[in-house]
Amino acid sequence: MRSMKLALFLLVVLCVGTLLMWAQSTATGTLAGTVTDQSGAVVSGATVTLTDVATNTSRTTTTNETGRYIFVNVPPGA
């Protein structure tokens, strides 16, 4: 009976430990959008800059032919 309790305890510890590791995720996100002009037409080739005002770091990308841009692996910030 004691070995059964020990096995059950170890199983619970293993499951909880696995859940905690599985629950962790990266601390980054994705930001996407579309650039349009005043008439609502998409703007391709526009430069888009994402700046974290707290750290004064910037990332730049260019819109595609449909005016879309995307920033991946963006850390949280202001």
URUR-V856784 format. One line per field, one symbol per residue. psi: psi as a letter, one per 40 degrees, with the letter a starting at -180 (. if undefined). A space follows every 10 residues. Layout:
BEGIN
psi->???
END
This chain:
BEGIN
psi->dddddddddd dddddddddd dddhiifiah hiahhiadee iihieihhhh hhddefiiii iiiaeeeiih hifhiia.
END
